[in-house]
C-alpha cells in the first residue's frame, strides 16, 4: 500500500468509506509523522490516542454500515486557539499554559461530529498575533521549506497559523484548522504551498475559540487543495446560537458545487494592490494567475479599491483595540498563570501575572489597543479606523458590482528566514497588507499555491469574493489549482 | 418649587440632586448567559462559563431583559430607541472576570422620559413636580468580593456577576432630600407595577448613586460629588443632607468641592472620599464586537406596550375620579403593588356579593382596608394568622355589615375571631351571637317596656327635651344587650314617641 500520509481529505474519506484502508491505519501513519517531526515544532501537544480513538470509532461505524460523516476517518491538526475538552489549550501563551478546558469549541466539535480525529494541538503565534510564528511561548515553528542555497536557514511558515501550515505542508496532517484575523490562514498557506480558506465572517462559530479581535476572527480550513478545503469548511461551518455574530444561513454543499469553469465570470484586478516597489516575482505570479483565470473562461476587469492603503493602519488600530479588551480576562484570578509575590495585593498580582504570562508582541498590541481607546485618543484612532473599515467595505461592494471575484497576491513576498524581521515590527505587519482588506470587510477569501519563486519558495494567489460566496472564491481557486499544477514540495530534512 | 435651603453662615444655599438608580431586572437568567439569578444561593453555584469569562466564551443577549427595560421605558413615558448597542467598559477588578462590563454608553435602549412626584405637603413636596429622566441603559452587574472569609485572602462570589441591571439616570431636577426620597419611592413603585424589578433594596435589587451639588439659589451649578451604592430611601436622603451641608461648610470655609466619588458610611451617617477625579478610571468604552446592535421590531414594541399594567398615576387618578376615593386614600392604596392588589380583590368580592357597583362601596372598602382591618390585626398582634385574612372572609364581613346584620364593632370582633381561628364570618356571627336584632317585634316589646317604666321622661321629651331621645336609645340597646340594629331602634322610637 502506498504511504497513506500522502493523501488528502477527500482521498482518505473516500478510501476509508470504500474499505481501501482503515481509519486506524491512516491515523497511525500521521501519528508516526507527527512523532518524527519535532524539528518543525508544529505541535504544542500531540494527541495520538485521540486520533486513534476517533479512527476506531469510524472503523466501527463502517463495520456496522453506518454513515461515516464528511470527514470520516480524517485525522487533523487543531490550532491551539480552539478549546478542546480535556486537552490543554494555550493560544501558545505562558499565561494559559496548563489550562485544560471543560468544553469543546463549536468548530472542533463540528469536525469530530463529522468523523474527524485530532492528531494534536498546533503551535501558533501567541494569541494568534504574528505573521511568522515567532511569537509562540512554545518556540518558533519552522517551515519544512528551505532556500536551496545550502544555508539551511530555518524559514518562517507564516503566521499566525504556522503550526497548521507546517503540519499540512510536511504531511504531518492531511489538513488543519486555522483562524484568520488579518491573514492568519492565507499568509501561512501561501508561505508553505498549501491552500487555506477564510470564509465570510460569521460562517464558523467563534464559540470556544480564544479571542484575538472578535470582529475579525474567523476560523477556516487549511489543506492540500481546494476540494479538501471545501469539504472541511462544510464540516466546520454552521449557525451557532451561542455566537451572536454567527450567520444564521444554511451551509451550502460547496464540495458538490465545485467547478473550475469560469465562463461568464468576471475577475477583478484591484489596481491599488500593484504597489510601488512590488516584488517582481509576486507581480509575475499575479499576471500568471490572470492568464489562468482567463484560460478558465473568465473575463479580466480592472477594479478599484481606493482605500486599500488605509486598510492596514486601520487594522492595526481595530485589532489591537479589541485584543486589549479581550485579553483582560487573563488576570491570574480564575485560571491559567498566577504570579502572586509574597504580600502582594490584587494590582501587583495583575501586573506580575500579565508581565510574566504575555509575550512581547502580545504586550505590544495590548499597549497599542489601550492607547487607541484611551480618553482623548478614541476619536482620532478607533473611530477613524472604524470609518476606514466602512469605506473599505464600500470599496469591495462597488468592485463586486463589476466583477464576481477579485484576484490579488496573498503576500508581498515569499517566506523569509526566522529572525530576519526581528527588529522590524512594521515590516512584519506589512506581510498582511493584501490580506487585511478582506478581513476588515468580513469577506470570504483564500490563498491557493501558484508556483515557486526563484529561490524555490512557494507563492500564493489570493481570491476574494462577495459575502457568502465562498463557492465563487473556491471555484476560481480550483481553476488556478488545476492550471498551476503545483507539485513542488519541501524535501524532508527534519526528524 | 422646593423651598428647601441649607442655611449657611453666609446665606442660603440650594441643593441640586441627580440620581443614577441601578435596578436589577427581574429575569430567570442573566443578561448574557443562562445562569440562574436567584438571590442567596451558595457562592459560585450560579456561574456559567460565560460569567467566569473562560477563554473563547461569548455573550448572547437575553431578550427577556431587553423586553423588561423597554417596558420600563414605556412606563416612564420615555423614548424607546429602536437601535441600541452594547459597549464595553474596561477596568480590572477581581469581581469582574471579563475585565470589562458590558454596558450601553453610546446608544442606550431608552432615551428621555419623566416621572411625576405627587403633591405631599407633609412629605415635603409642596406641589406636584415632574422629574426628568435622562436615559435607561442595560448592563451587567459585577460579582461580589468577600473579605471576611480568610485572614489574608479575599474570596470572590460570581453568582451576581452578569445579572442584568437597568441604570436609570435622572436629570439633576431634584432640589431636596424629600424630593429625592419621593423619586426613589415612585420609581420603585413603577418598577414593581411593571414587574421589571422587585425593588428589594435590602437584597441590593435597587441601589442609587447620588449626585449632589450646592449653589446660591438661581446661580450656576456647583461641582458635584457622586456617592455610590446607597441602598435605601432613608440613606439616599441622609447622604444628600450630609453632603449638602458638608459642601456648604467647605465652600464657606474658603475651600472648593472636588468632583469625586464618595462612599456612604451607614454607621456614622457620613460620606468619605472613595476616589478623586485624578484617580478616575479611563474606561476605554468601545462597542462590544461580540454583540450585534439591537434592532427592535414594531411588533416587539407593540407587545411590550400591550403587556403594561395600569400604572401608579393612572390608577391613582382612577381611584379618585371613578371610585370617589380621597386623594390620600388613593395615593396610599396605589403606592404598593401588594396594597392595591389586596384592595382591588376585596372591592371586587364585596361588590359581587352585594350586587352593587364598585364606586358605591369603594370608600367603605378602602376605609376597611386602610384603617379598620389593619387596626384589628395590630390590636391582636402575634395572635393574628394572616393566612386567614382572605378577601373572601373580609367580603363576607363587609357584606353583613352593609346589610345591617352586624354593627361596625361586631365586624371588628368577628374579624378578630377570623384572624385567630380561620372560622367563617357568618358562622361566627351566628355562633357567637354577634348579630344585630332587626326583628321589630322584639325591639318594640323592649321599647314599650322602657317607655312604660319611664313615663316621667317621656313627658319631659314631649315637653321639648329632645336630648332625652338618646336616653331612650341607650336604654333600648341595653335591654337588647347591644344587639339591636340602631337604625331600627331609632325608627321605632321616633314612631312611638310621636304617637304617645
Interface residues (C-beta under 8 A of the other chain):
Chain A: X82 X83 X89 X91 X96 X99 X101 X102 X103 X105 X206 X207 X208 X209 X210 X211 X213 X214 X215 X241 X242 X243 X244 X245 X321 X322 X324 X325 X327 X328 X329 X331 X333 X334 X335 X346 X347 X350 X370 X373 X374 X375 X378 X382
Chain B: X49 X52 X53 X54 X55 X56 X57 X58 X59 X60 X61 X88 X90 X92 X93 X94 X97 X98 X99 X100 X154 X156 X282 X284 X285 X286 X289 X290 X291 X292
